[in-house]
Amino acid sequence: MTLNRPLLDVVLRRQPVTLPPEAKVQEACRAMREHRIGAVLVTDQAGRLLGIFTGRDAVCRMLAEGHDPAGTCLKDVMTPTPASLGKQARAIEALRLMQDRGCRHVPIVEGGRVCGIVSRGDFRGGELERLEEETNLWERL
């Protein structure tokens, strides 16, 4: 089982897509479509994590509230200060955090700077099954 592997092994060959807080939502949505991803990290000029903008944010905070994606800045609709993990965290920690917070993406931060992002889709079926088994065990206790 690979649940104990470091998160950096999961996202080793991918750079996260980042945008500044002043970027427009339309730009973020285009980047998500182009890269076939479900989230963009919002960072300052030094690469420090400020927030995350996800497909869920696009639907719940943009479309549902009638905002103009070409005129709305990410800083106004992003999820600020999202839960994150360090690069030494293990895969199981990311899966637990996603389950506990009801999210699908976890930024990886080291020294205050973004170094990756992991999503639920990055994990294999066996890893997800193991998390479900663990959750069921705790619920029975």
Sequence and secondary structure as in RCSB ss.txt:
>XXXX:A:sequence
MTLNRPLLDVVLRRQPVTLPPEAKVQEACRAMREHRIGAVLVTDQAGRLLGIFTGRDAVCRMLAEGHDPAGTCLK
DVMTPTPASLGKQARAIEALRLMQDRGCRHVPIVEGGRVCGIVSRGDFRGGELERLEEETNLWERL
>XXXX:A:secstr
  TTSBHHHHSTT    EE TTSBHHHHHHHHHHHT SEEEEE TT BEEEEEEHHHIIIIIITTT  TTT BGG
GTSEES   B TT BHHHHHHHHHHHT SEEEEEETTEEEEEEEGGGS HHHHHHHHHHHHHHHH 
